[in-house]
Amino acid sequence: MKTATIPALRVEPQLREAAQSVLAEGETLSSFLEESLKANIERRLHHQAFIARGIASRDEARRTGEYYSAESVLAELDDILNGKFD
């Protein structure tokens, strides 16, 4: 696969120094930036999916009129954490 480049990133010298100070042994600044970019993309995709699920859940609740209180949801989550499954 052919590779592409990301535009040059201008930053304050302190930010570059901070990034370089946390590099793992053998890690380059370029590989650190690539990994950071991938992680941020993945985080944003997960966030978008989370929002979409929330909106779908809201719409389903509006459609059915079936709502759950925060207390009942938290109690059910506590039961799951404590190994009490219905």
PDB file of N, CA, C and O in Angstrom, chain B, residues numbered from 101:
ATOM      1  N   MET B 101       0.847  -1.173   0.000  1.00  0.00           N
ATOM      2  CA  MET B 101       0.000   0.000   0.000  1.00  0.00           C
ATOM      3  C   MET B 101       0.889   1.232   0.000  1.00  0.00           C
ATOM      4  O   MET B 101       1.884   1.299   0.721  1.00  0.00           O
ATOM      5  N   LYS B 102       0.523   2.180  -0.800  1.00  0.00           N
ATOM      6  CA  LYS B 102       1.251   3.439  -0.875  1.00  0.00           C
ATOM      7  C   LYS B 102       0.962   4.259   0.382  1.00  0.00           C
ATOM      8  O   LYS B 102      -0.178   4.297   0.845  1.00  0.00           O
ATOM      9  N   THR B 103       1.967   4.905   0.929  1.00  0.00           N
ATOM     10  CA  THR B 103       1.777   5.715   2.123  1.00  0.00           C
ATOM     11  C   THR B 103       1.508   7.163   1.746  1.00  0.00           C
ATOM     12  O   THR B 103       1.783   7.595   0.627  1.00  0.00           O
ATOM     13  N   ALA B 104       0.967   7.896   2.700  1.00  0.00           N
ATOM     14  CA  ALA B 104       0.698   9.318   2.526  1.00  0.00           C
ATOM     15  C   ALA B 104       1.354  10.064   3.675  1.00  0.00           C
ATOM     16  O   ALA B 104       1.747   9.464   4.676  1.00  0.00           O
ATOM     17  N   THR B 105       1.468  11.345   3.526  1.00  0.00           N
ATOM     18  CA  THR B 105       2.070  12.144   4.587  1.00  0.00           C
ATOM     19  C   THR B 105       0.998  12.971   5.283  1.00  0.00           C
ATOM     20  O   THR B 105      -0.047  13.287   4.713  1.00  0.00           O
ATOM     21  N   ILE B 106       1.292  13.307   6.529  1.00  0.00           N
ATOM     22  CA  ILE B 106       0.463  14.205   7.323  1.00  0.00           C
ATOM     23  C   ILE B 106       1.139  15.570   7.257  1.00  0.00           C
ATOM     24  O   ILE B 106       2.368  15.646   7.283  1.00  0.00           O
ATOM     25  N   PRO B 107       0.364  16.648   7.174  1.00  0.00           N
ATOM     26  CA  PRO B 107       0.999  17.975   7.135  1.00  0.00           C
ATOM     27  C   PRO B 107       1.925  18.193   8.330  1.00  0.00           C
ATOM     28  O   PRO B 107       1.697  17.670   9.421  1.00  0.00           O
ATOM     29  N   ALA B 108       2.965  18.972   8.096  1.00  0.00           N
ATOM     30  CA  ALA B 108       3.899  19.308   9.172  1.00  0.00           C
ATOM     31  C   ALA B 108       3.139  19.983  10.303  1.00  0.00           C
ATOM     32  O   ALA B 108       2.191  20.735  10.073  1.00  0.00           O
ATOM     33  N   LEU B 109       3.563  19.708  11.506  1.00  0.00           N
ATOM     34  CA  LEU B 109       2.891  20.236  12.687  1.00  0.00           C
ATOM     35  C   LEU B 109       3.824  21.191  13.413  1.00  0.00           C
ATOM     36  O   LEU B 109       4.874  20.785  13.911  1.00  0.00           O
ATOM     37  N   ARG B 110       3.448  22.441  13.471  1.00  0.00           N
ATOM     38  CA  ARG B 110       4.249  23.433  14.182  1.00  0.00           C
ATOM     39  C   ARG B 110       3.775  23.495  15.622  1.00  0.00           C
ATOM     40  O   ARG B 110       2.586  23.668  15.890  1.00  0.00           O
ATOM     41  N   VAL B 111       4.718  23.351  16.550  1.00  0.00           N
ATOM     42  CA  VAL B 111       4.390  23.386  17.974  1.00  0.00           C
ATOM     43  C   VAL B 111       5.419  24.235  18.707  1.00  0.00           C
ATOM     44  O   VAL B 111       6.494  24.533  18.185  1.00  0.00           O
ATOM     45  N   GLU B 112       5.069  24.610  19.911  1.00  0.00           N
ATOM     46  CA  GLU B 112       6.011  25.322  20.773  1.00  0.00           C
ATOM     47  C   GLU B 112       7.159  24.376  21.130  1.00  0.00           C
ATOM     48  O   GLU B 112       6.951  23.169  21.249  1.00  0.00           O
ATOM     49  N   PRO B 113       8.357  24.912  21.300  1.00  0.00           N
ATOM     50  CA  PRO B 113       9.492  24.058  21.655  1.00  0.00           C
ATOM     51  C   PRO B 113       9.245  23.236  22.923  1.00  0.00           C
ATOM     52  O   PRO B 113       9.721  22.105  23.031  1.00  0.00           O
ATOM     53  N   GLN B 114       8.511  23.793  23.871  1.00  0.00           N
ATOM     54  CA  GLN B 114       8.244  23.066  25.114  1.00  0.00           C
ATOM     55  C   GLN B 114       7.411  21.809  24.865  1.00  0.00           C
ATOM     56  O   GLN B 114       7.624  20.784  25.513  1.00  0.00           O
ATOM     57  N   LEU B 115       6.466  21.885  23.932  1.00  0.00           N
ATOM     58  CA  LEU B 115       5.650  20.713  23.617  1.00  0.00           C
ATOM     59  C   LEU B 115       6.496  19.634  22.955  1.00  0.00           C
ATOM     60  O   LEU B 115       6.354  18.450  23.264  1.00  0.00           O
ATOM     61  N   ARG B 116       7.368  20.039  22.053  1.00  0.00           N
ATOM     62  CA  ARG B 116       8.250  19.059  21.409  1.00  0.00           C
ATOM     63  C   ARG B 116       9.153  18.399  22.443  1.00  0.00           C
ATOM     64  O   ARG B 116       9.343  17.183  22.418  1.00  0.00           O
ATOM     65  N   GLU B 117       9.709  19.194  23.351  1.00  0.00           N
ATOM     66  CA  GLU B 117      10.572  18.648  24.404  1.00  0.00           C
ATOM     67  C   GLU B 117       9.797  17.696  25.304  1.00  0.00           C
ATOM     68  O   GLU B 117      10.310  16.645  25.690  1.00  0.00           O
ATOM     69  N   ALA B 118       8.552  18.064  25.642  1.00  0.00           N
ATOM     70  CA  ALA B 118       7.726  17.197  26.490  1.00  0.00           C
ATOM     71  C   ALA B 118       7.458  15.865  25.787  1.00  0.00           C
ATOM     72  O   ALA B 118       7.529  14.807  26.411  1.00  0.00           O
ATOM     73  N   ALA B 119       7.152  15.916  24.497  1.00  0.00           N
ATOM     74  CA  ALA B 119       6.904  14.690  23.740  1.00  0.00           C
ATOM     75  C   ALA B 119       8.157  13.833  23.684  1.00  0.00           C
ATOM     76  O   ALA B 119       8.095  12.620  23.883  1.00  0.00           O
ATOM     77  N   GLN B 120       9.275  14.453  23.418  1.00  0.00           N
ATOM     78  CA  GLN B 120      10.528  13.698  23.342  1.00  0.00           C
ATOM     79  C   GLN B 120      10.908  13.100  24.695  1.00  0.00           C
ATOM     80  O   GLN B 120      11.550  12.052  24.756  1.00  0.00           O
ATOM     81  N   SER B 121      10.515  13.762  25.765  1.00  0.00           N
ATOM     82  CA  SER B 121      10.895  13.288  27.099  1.00  0.00           C
ATOM     83  C   SER B 121      10.162  12.012  27.506  1.00  0.00           C
ATOM     84  O   SER B 121      10.598  11.319  28.425  1.00  0.00           O
ATOM     85  N   VAL B 122       9.055  11.694  26.836  1.00  0.00           N
ATOM     86  CA  VAL B 122       8.293  10.503  27.207  1.00  0.00           C
ATOM     87  C   VAL B 122       8.425   9.368  26.195  1.00  0.00           C
ATOM     88  O   VAL B 122       7.737   8.354  26.309  1.00  0.00           O
ATOM     89  N   LEU B 123       9.296   9.530  25.215  1.00  0.00           N
ATOM     90  CA  LEU B 123       9.495   8.470  24.226  1.00  0.00           C
ATOM     91  C   LEU B 123      10.069   7.227  24.887  1.00  0.00           C
ATOM     92  O   LEU B 123      10.953   7.308  25.740  1.00  0.00           O
ATOM     93  N   ALA B 124       9.549   6.072  24.475  1.00  0.00           N
ATOM     94  CA  ALA B 124      10.097   4.802  24.951  1.00  0.00           C
ATOM     95  C   ALA B 124      11.432   4.556  24.250  1.00  0.00           C
ATOM     96  O   ALA B 124      11.744   5.183  23.238  1.00  0.00           O
ATOM     97  N   GLU B 125      12.197   3.644  24.800  1.00  0.00           N
ATOM     98  CA  GLU B 125      13.498   3.327  24.211  1.00  0.00           C
ATOM     99  C   GLU B 125      13.301   2.833  22.779  1.00  0.00           C
ATOM    100  O   GLU B 125      12.514   1.918  22.534  1.00  0.00           O
ATOM    101  N   GLY B 126      14.013   3.436  21.848  1.00  0.00           N
ATOM    102  CA  GLY B 126      13.925   3.063  20.445  1.00  0.00           C
ATOM    103  C   GLY B 126      12.749   3.681  19.703  1.00  0.00           C
ATOM    104  O   GLY B 126      12.614   3.491  18.495  1.00  0.00           O
ATOM    105  N   GLU B 127      11.900   4.413  20.404  1.00  0.00           N
ATOM    106  CA  GLU B 127      10.733   5.040  19.777  1.00  0.00           C
ATOM    107  C   GLU B 127      11.138   6.385  19.179  1.00  0.00           C
ATOM    108  O   GLU B 127      11.906   7.138  19.777  1.00  0.00           O
ATOM    109  N   THR B 128      10.618   6.671  18.008  1.00  0.00           N
ATOM    110  CA  THR B 128      10.890   7.961  17.379  1.00  0.00           C
ATOM    111  C   THR B 128       9.714   8.899  17.610  1.00  0.00           C
ATOM    112  O   THR B 128       8.606   8.471  17.935  1.00  0.00           O
ATOM    113  N   LEU B 129       9.979  10.173  17.437  1.00  0.00           N
ATOM    114  CA  LEU B 129       8.910  11.147  17.555  1.00  0.00           C
ATOM    115  C   LEU B 129       7.843  10.885  16.498  1.00  0.00           C
ATOM    116  O   LEU B 129       6.652  11.036  16.770  1.00  0.00           O
ATOM    117  N   SER B 130       8.256  10.500  15.311  1.00  0.00           N
ATOM    118  CA  SER B 130       7.293  10.191  14.243  1.00  0.00           C
ATOM    119  C   SER B 130       6.398   9.016  14.620  1.00  0.00           C
ATOM    120  O   SER B 130       5.185   9.076  14.420  1.00  0.00           O
ATOM    121  N   SER B 131       6.979   7.952  15.162  1.00  0.00           N
ATOM    122  CA  SER B 131       6.163   6.793  15.539  1.00  0.00           C
ATOM    123  C   SER B 131       5.241   7.135  16.710  1.00  0.00           C
ATOM    124  O   SER B 131       4.113   6.648  16.781  1.00  0.00           O
ATOM    125  N   PHE B 132       5.725   7.976  17.627  1.00  0.00           N
ATOM    126  CA  PHE B 132       4.889   8.433  18.741  1.00  0.00           C
ATOM    127  C   PHE B 132       3.688   9.220  18.220  1.00  0.00           C
ATOM    128  O   PHE B 132       2.561   9.004  18.668  1.00  0.00           O
ATOM    129  N   LEU B 133       3.925  10.127  17.281  1.00  0.00           N
ATOM    130  CA  LEU B 133       2.845  10.923  16.709  1.00  0.00           C
ATOM    131  C   LEU B 133       1.860  10.046  15.929  1.00  0.00           C
ATOM    132  O   LEU B 133       0.650  10.263  16.003  1.00  0.00           O
ATOM    133  N   GLU B 134       2.360   9.072  15.193  1.00  0.00           N
ATOM    134  CA  GLU B 134       1.480   8.172  14.450  1.00  0.00           C
ATOM    135  C   GLU B 134       0.601   7.373  15.409  1.00  0.00           C
ATOM    136  O   GLU B 134      -0.603   7.243  15.192  1.00  0.00           O
ATOM    137  N   GLU B 135       1.205   6.838  16.468  1.00  0.00           N
ATOM    138  CA  GLU B 135       0.457   6.068  17.459  1.00  0.00           C
ATOM    139  C   GLU B 135      -0.590   6.954  18.148  1.00  0.00           C
ATOM    140  O   GLU B 135      -1.719   6.525  18.384  1.00  0.00           O
ATOM    141  N   SER B 136      -0.206   8.177  18.462  1.00  0.00           N
ATOM    142  CA  SER B 136      -1.129   9.114  19.104  1.00  0.00           C
ATOM    143  C   SER B 136      -2.303   9.440  18.187  1.00  0.00           C
ATOM    144  O   SER B 136      -3.445   9.519  18.640  1.00  0.00           O
ATOM    145  N   LEU B 137      -2.027   9.627  16.918  1.00  0.00           N
ATOM    146  CA  LEU B 137      -3.067   9.925  15.943  1.00  0.00           C
ATOM    147  C   LEU B 137      -4.042   8.758  15.830  1.00  0.00           C
ATOM    148  O   LEU B 137      -5.257   8.956  15.829  1.00  0.00           O
ATOM    149  N   LYS B 138      -3.510   7.543  15.735  1.00  0.00           N
ATOM    150  CA  LYS B 138      -4.365   6.354  15.650  1.00  0.00           C
ATOM    151  C   LYS B 138      -5.219   6.212  16.895  1.00  0.00           C
ATOM    152  O   LYS B 138      -6.410   5.918  16.791  1.00  0.00           O
ATOM    153  N   ALA B 139      -4.641   6.414  18.072  1.00  0.00           N
ATOM    154  CA  ALA B 139      -5.386   6.289  19.326  1.00  0.00           C
ATOM    155  C   ALA B 139      -6.491   7.330  19.411  1.00  0.00           C
ATOM    156  O   ALA B 139      -7.593   7.026  19.869  1.00  0.00           O
ATOM    157  N   ASN B 140      -6.213   8.546  18.980  1.00  0.00           N
ATOM    158  CA  ASN B 140      -7.220   9.602  19.026  1.00  0.00           C
ATOM    159  C   ASN B 140      -8.353   9.332  18.038  1.00  0.00           C
ATOM    160  O   ASN B 140      -9.517   9.592  18.344  1.00  0.00           O
ATOM    161  N   ILE B 141      -8.024   8.818  16.867  1.00  0.00           N
ATOM    162  CA  ILE B 141      -9.055   8.455  15.895  1.00  0.00           C
ATOM    163  C   ILE B 141      -9.950   7.368  16.482  1.00  0.00           C
ATOM    164  O   ILE B 141     -11.175   7.459  16.395  1.00  0.00           O
ATOM    165  N   GLU B 142      -9.345   6.340  17.079  1.00  0.00           N
ATOM    166  CA  GLU B 142     -10.116   5.252  17.676  1.00  0.00           C
ATOM    167  C   GLU B 142     -11.009   5.765  18.806  1.00  0.00           C
ATOM    168  O   GLU B 142     -12.163   5.354  18.920  1.00  0.00           O
ATOM    169  N   ARG B 143     -10.481   6.657  19.635  1.00  0.00           N
ATOM    170  CA  ARG B 143     -11.261   7.231  20.736  1.00  0.00           C
ATOM    171  C   ARG B 143     -12.458   7.995  20.194  1.00  0.00           C
ATOM    172  O   ARG B 143     -13.563   7.873  20.722  1.00  0.00           O
ATOM    173  N   ARG B 144     -12.250   8.772  19.158  1.00  0.00           N
ATOM    174  CA  ARG B 144     -13.358   9.542  18.584  1.00  0.00           C
ATOM    175  C   ARG B 144     -14.398   8.646  17.931  1.00  0.00           C
ATOM    176  O   ARG B 144     -15.593   8.930  18.013  1.00  0.00           O
ATOM    177  N   LEU B 145     -13.966   7.569  17.285  1.00  0.00           N
ATOM    178  CA  LEU B 145     -14.918   6.625  16.697  1.00  0.00           C
ATOM    179  C   LEU B 145     -15.755   5.965  17.787  1.00  0.00           C
ATOM    180  O   LEU B 145     -16.965   5.805  17.630  1.00  0.00           O
ATOM    181  N   HIS B 146     -15.111   5.579  18.898  1.00  0.00           N
ATOM    182  CA  HIS B 146     -15.848   4.994  20.019  1.00  0.00           C
ATOM    183  C   HIS B 146     -16.834   6.015  20.599  1.00  0.00           C
ATOM    184  O   HIS B 146     -17.959   5.664  20.955  1.00  0.00           O
ATOM    185  N   HIS B 147     -16.413   7.254  20.690  1.00  0.00           N
ATOM    186  CA  HIS B 147     -17.282   8.305  21.215  1.00  0.00           C
ATOM    187  C   HIS B 147     -18.491   8.506  20.306  1.00  0.00           C
ATOM    188  O   HIS B 147     -19.617   8.629  20.786  1.00  0.00           O
ATOM    189  N   GLN B 148     -18.261   8.538  18.999  1.00  0.00           N
ATOM    190  CA  GLN B 148     -19.365   8.686  18.051  1.00  0.00           C
ATOM    191  C   GLN B 148     -20.349   7.521  18.165  1.00  0.00           C
ATOM    192  O   GLN B 148     -21.563   7.722  18.133  1.00  0.00           O
ATOM    193  N   ALA B 149     -19.821   6.306  18.297  1.00  0.00           N
ATOM    194  CA  ALA B 149     -20.683   5.128  18.433  1.00  0.00           C
ATOM    195  C   ALA B 149     -21.476   5.190  19.738  1.00  0.00           C
ATOM    196  O   ALA B 149     -22.651   4.825  19.766  1.00  0.00           O
ATOM    197  N   PHE B 150     -20.846   5.645  20.810  1.00  0.00           N
ATOM    198  CA  PHE B 150     -21.508   5.791  22.107  1.00  0.00           C
ATOM    199  C   PHE B 150     -22.672   6.773  21.989  1.00  0.00           C
ATOM    200  O   PHE B 150     -23.772   6.498  22.469  1.00  0.00           O
ATOM    201  N   ILE B 151     -22.430   7.907  21.352  1.00  0.00           N
ATOM    202  CA  ILE B 151     -23.479   8.912  21.169  1.00  0.00           C
ATOM    203  C   ILE B 151     -24.608   8.337  20.317  1.00  0.00           C
ATOM    204  O   ILE B 151     -25.781   8.544  20.628  1.00  0.00           O
ATOM    205  N   ALA B 152     -24.271   7.623  19.254  1.00  0.00           N
ATOM    206  CA  ALA B 152     -25.291   7.035  18.381  1.00  0.00           C
ATOM    207  C   ALA B 152     -26.148   6.030  19.146  1.00  0.00           C
ATOM    208  O   ALA B 152     -27.365   5.991  18.962  1.00  0.00           O
ATOM    209  N   ARG B 153     -25.516   5.205  20.016  1.00  0.00           N
ATOM    210  CA  ARG B 153     -26.281   4.245  20.812  1.00  0.00           C
ATOM    211  C   ARG B 153     -27.200   4.978  21.783  1.00  0.00           C
ATOM    212  O   ARG B 153     -28.340   4.564  21.994  1.00  0.00           O
ATOM    213  N   GLY B 154     -26.706   6.064  22.372  1.00  0.00           N
ATOM    214  CA  GLY B 154     -27.526   6.838  23.295  1.00  0.00           C
ATOM    215  C   GLY B 154     -28.730   7.449  22.607  1.00  0.00           C
ATOM    216  O   GLY B 154     -29.835   7.431  23.150  1.00  0.00           O
ATOM    217  N   ILE B 155     -28.527   7.987  21.425  1.00  0.00           N
ATOM    218  CA  ILE B 155     -29.633   8.586  20.676  1.00  0.00           C
ATOM    219  C   ILE B 155     -30.643   7.514  20.269  1.00  0.00           C
ATOM    220  O   ILE B 155     -31.852   7.735  20.350  1.00  0.00           O
ATOM    221  N   ALA B 156     -30.151   6.356  19.832  1.00  0.00           N
ATOM    222  CA  ALA B 156     -31.052   5.254  19.466  1.00  0.00           C
ATOM    223  C   ALA B 156     -31.849   4.784  20.675  1.00  0.00           C
ATOM    224  O   ALA B 156     -33.037   4.484  20.561  1.00  0.00           O
ATOM    225  N   SER B 157     -31.196   4.720  21.833  1.00  0.00           N
ATOM    226  CA  SER B 157     -31.877   4.313  23.059  1.00  0.00           C
ATOM    227  C   SER B 157     -32.940   5.333  23.452  1.00  0.00           C
ATOM    228  O   SER B 157     -34.045   4.967  23.852  1.00  0.00           O
ATOM    229  N   ARG B 158     -32.603   6.599  23.335  1.00  0.00           N
ATOM    230  CA  ARG B 158     -33.570   7.669  23.621  1.00  0.00           C
ATOM    231  C   ARG B 158     -34.783   7.559  22.699  1.00  0.00           C
ATOM    232  O   ARG B 158     -35.927   7.656  23.143  1.00  0.00           O
ATOM    233  N   ASP B 159     -34.513   7.355  21.415  1.00  0.00           N
ATOM    234  CA  ASP B 159     -35.602   7.255  20.448  1.00  0.00           C
ATOM    235  C   ASP B 159     -36.482   6.039  20.735  1.00  0.00           C
ATOM    236  O   ASP B 159     -37.706   6.112  20.622  1.00  0.00           O
ATOM    237  N   GLU B 160     -35.859   4.930  21.103  1.00  0.00           N
ATOM    238  CA  GLU B 160     -36.621   3.719  21.428  1.00  0.00           C
ATOM    239  C   GLU B 160     -37.472   3.944  22.675  1.00  0.00           C
ATOM    240  O   GLU B 160     -38.620   3.501  22.722  1.00  0.00           O
ATOM    241  N   ALA B 161     -36.934   4.617  23.674  1.00  0.00           N
ATOM    242  CA  ALA B 161     -37.705   4.912  24.881  1.00  0.00           C
ATOM    243  C   ALA B 161     -38.889   5.815  24.558  1.00  0.00           C
ATOM    244  O   ALA B 161     -39.987   5.614  25.078  1.00  0.00           O
ATOM    245  N   ARG B 162     -38.672   6.793  23.715  1.00  0.00           N
ATOM    246  CA  ARG B 162     -39.767   7.677  23.315  1.00  0.00           C
ATOM    247  C   ARG B 162     -40.836   6.906  22.543  1.00  0.00           C
ATOM    248  O   ARG B 162     -42.033   7.133  22.715  1.00  0.00           O
ATOM    249  N   ARG B 163     -40.381   5.997  21.695  1.00  0.00           N
ATOM    250  CA  ARG B 163     -41.311   5.221  20.871  1.00  0.00           C
ATOM    251  C   ARG B 163     -42.159   4.290  21.728  1.00  0.00           C
ATOM    252  O   ARG B 163     -43.368   4.181  21.522  1.00  0.00           O
ATOM    253  N   THR B 164     -41.527   3.619  22.692  1.00  0.00           N
ATOM    254  CA  THR B 164     -42.233   2.629  23.506  1.00  0.00           C
ATOM    255  C   THR B 164     -42.815   3.207  24.783  1.00  0.00           C
ATOM    256  O   THR B 164     -43.719   2.618  25.375  1.00  0.00           O
ATOM    257  N   GLY B 165     -42.306   4.358  25.214  1.00  0.00           N
ATOM    258  CA  GLY B 165     -42.749   4.928  26.485  1.00  0.00           C
ATOM    259  C   GLY B 165     -42.160   4.206  27.675  1.00  0.00           C
ATOM    260  O   GLY B 165     -42.581   4.431  28.810  1.00  0.00           O
ATOM    261  N   GLU B 166     -41.187   3.339  27.431  1.00  0.00           N
ATOM    262  CA  GLU B 166     -40.571   2.553  28.508  1.00  0.00           C
ATOM    263  C   GLU B 166     -39.270   3.225  28.948  1.00  0.00           C
ATOM    264  O   GLU B 166     -38.306   3.306  28.187  1.00  0.00           O
ATOM    265  N   TYR B 167     -39.268   3.700  30.181  1.00  0.00           N
ATOM    266  CA  TYR B 167     -38.110   4.379  30.747  1.00  0.00           C
ATOM    267  C   TYR B 167     -37.684   3.660  32.028  1.00  0.00           C
ATOM    268  O   TYR B 167     -38.490   2.977  32.660  1.00  0.00           O
ATOM    269  N   TYR B 168     -36.423   3.818  32.405  1.00  0.00           N
ATOM    270  CA  TYR B 168     -35.892   3.221  33.626  1.00  0.00           C
ATOM    271  C   TYR B 168     -35.251   4.322  34.462  1.00  0.00           C
ATOM    272  O   TYR B 168     -34.609   5.229  33.932  1.00  0.00           O
ATOM    273  N   SER B 169     -35.432   4.230  35.759  1.00  0.00           N
ATOM    274  CA  SER B 169     -34.831   5.228  36.639  1.00  0.00           C
ATOM    275  C   SER B 169     -33.337   4.958  36.772  1.00  0.00           C
ATOM    276  O   SER B 169     -32.877   3.830  36.600  1.00  0.00           O
ATOM    277  N   ALA B 170     -32.602   5.994  37.076  1.00  0.00           N
ATOM    278  CA  ALA B 170     -31.158   5.843  37.286  1.00  0.00           C
ATOM    279  C   ALA B 170     -30.898   4.871  38.432  1.00  0.00           C
ATOM    280  O   ALA B 170     -29.964   4.072  38.372  1.00  0.00           O
ATOM    281  N   GLU B 171     -31.721   4.939  39.472  1.00  0.00           N
ATOM    282  CA  GLU B 171     -31.528   4.062  40.635  1.00  0.00           C
ATOM    283  C   GLU B 171     -31.664   2.591  40.256  1.00  0.00           C
ATOM    284  O   GLU B 171     -30.881   1.757  40.709  1.00  0.00           O
ATOM    285  N   SER B 172     -32.660   2.272  39.424  1.00  0.00           N
ATOM    286  CA  SER B 172     -32.848   0.866  39.045  1.00  0.00           C
ATOM    287  C   SER B 172     -31.708   0.375  38.154  1.00  0.00           C
ATOM    288  O   SER B 172     -31.279  -0.774  38.262  1.00  0.00           O
ATOM    289  N   VAL B 173     -31.226   1.242  37.283  1.00  0.00           N
ATOM    290  CA  VAL B 173     -30.106   0.866  36.413  1.00  0.00           C
ATOM    291  C   VAL B 173     -28.845   0.655  37.243  1.00  0.00           C
ATOM    292  O   VAL B 173     -28.118  -0.317  37.039  1.00  0.00           O
ATOM    293  N   LEU B 174     -28.590   1.560  38.172  1.00  0.00           N
ATOM    294  CA  LEU B 174     -27.402   1.418  39.022  1.00  0.00           C
ATOM    295  C   LEU B 174     -27.501   0.182  39.908  1.00  0.00           C
ATOM    296  O   LEU B 174     -26.499  -0.498  40.132  1.00  0.00           O
ATOM    297  N   ALA B 175     -28.683  -0.115  40.409  1.00  0.00           N
ATOM    298  CA  ALA B 175     -28.873  -1.320  41.224  1.00  0.00           C
ATOM    299  C   ALA B 175     -28.599  -2.572  40.392  1.00  0.00           C
ATOM    300  O   ALA B 175     -27.971  -3.515  40.872  1.00  0.00           O
ATOM    301  N   GLU B 176     -29.067  -2.577  39.153  1.00  0.00           N
ATOM    302  CA  GLU B 176     -28.823  -3.721  38.280  1.00  0.00           C
ATOM    303  C   GLU B 176     -27.331  -3.872  37.966  1.00  0.00           C
ATOM    304  O   GLU B 176     -26.813  -4.988  37.922  1.00  0.00           O
ATOM    305  N   LEU B 177     -26.657  -2.766  37.752  1.00  0.00           N
ATOM    306  CA  LEU B 177     -25.209  -2.821  37.509  1.00  0.00           C
ATOM    307  C   LEU B 177     -24.466  -3.324  38.740  1.00  0.00           C
ATOM    308  O   LEU B 177     -23.514  -4.095  38.621  1.00  0.00           O
ATOM    309  N   ASP B 178     -24.900  -2.888  39.928  1.00  0.00           N
ATOM    310  CA  ASP B 178     -24.300  -3.403  41.167  1.00  0.00           C
ATOM    311  C   ASP B 178     -24.488  -4.906  41.272  1.00  0.00           C
ATOM    312  O   ASP B 178     -23.560  -5.619  41.655  1.00  0.00           O
ATOM    313  N   ASP B 179     -25.689  -5.405  40.934  1.00  0.00           N
ATOM    314  CA  ASP B 179     -25.945  -6.830  40.961  1.00  0.00           C
ATOM    315  C   ASP B 179     -25.017  -7.587  40.013  1.00  0.00           C
ATOM    316  O   ASP B 179     -24.499  -8.654  40.343  1.00  0.00           O
ATOM    317  N   ILE B 180     -24.821  -7.011  38.833  1.00  0.00           N
ATOM    318  CA  ILE B 180     -23.913  -7.650  37.864  1.00  0.00           C
ATOM    319  C   ILE B 180     -22.501  -7.695  38.422  1.00  0.00           C
ATOM    320  O   ILE B 180     -21.826  -8.721  38.335  1.00  0.00           O
ATOM    321  N   LEU B 181     -22.055  -6.587  38.992  1.00  0.00           N
ATOM    322  CA  LEU B 181     -20.706  -6.543  39.565  1.00  0.00           C
ATOM    323  C   LEU B 181     -20.547  -7.520  40.725  1.00  0.00           C
ATOM    324  O   LEU B 181     -19.466  -8.068  40.939  1.00  0.00           O
ATOM    325  N   ASN B 182     -21.620  -7.732  41.464  1.00  0.00           N
ATOM    326  CA  ASN B 182     -21.568  -8.618  42.622  1.00  0.00           C
ATOM    327  C   ASN B 182     -21.903 -10.062  42.275  1.00  0.00           C
ATOM    328  O   ASN B 182     -22.006 -10.907  43.164  1.00  0.00           O
ATOM    329  N   GLY B 183     -22.073 -10.349  40.989  1.00  0.00           N
ATOM    330  CA  GLY B 183     -22.307 -11.712  40.540  1.00  0.00           C
ATOM    331  C   GLY B 183     -23.730 -12.194  40.728  1.00  0.00           C
ATOM    332  O   GLY B 183     -23.977 -13.399  40.681  1.00  0.00           O
ATOM    333  N   LYS B 184     -24.672 -11.292  40.939  1.00  0.00           N
ATOM    334  CA  LYS B 184     -26.078 -11.667  41.113  1.00  0.00           C
ATOM    335  C   LYS B 184     -26.806 -11.441  39.801  1.00  0.00           C
ATOM    336  O   LYS B 184     -27.244 -10.329  39.506  1.00  0.00           O
ATOM    337  N   PHE B 185     -26.931 -12.500  39.017  1.00  0.00           N
ATOM    338  CA  PHE B 185     -27.610 -12.396  37.728  1.00  0.00           C
ATOM    339  C   PHE B 185     -29.008 -12.936  37.835  1.00  0.00           C
ATOM    340  O   PHE B 185     -29.235 -13.955  38.488  1.00  0.00           O
ATOM    341  N   ASP B 186     -29.956 -12.267  37.202  1.00  0.00           N
ATOM    342  CA  ASP B 186     -31.359 -12.749  37.207  1.00  0.00           C
ATOM    343  C   ASP B 186     -31.569 -13.766  36.129  1.00  0.00           C
ATOM    344  O   ASP B 186     -32.676 -14.283  35.976  1.00  0.00           O
TER     345      ASP B 186
END
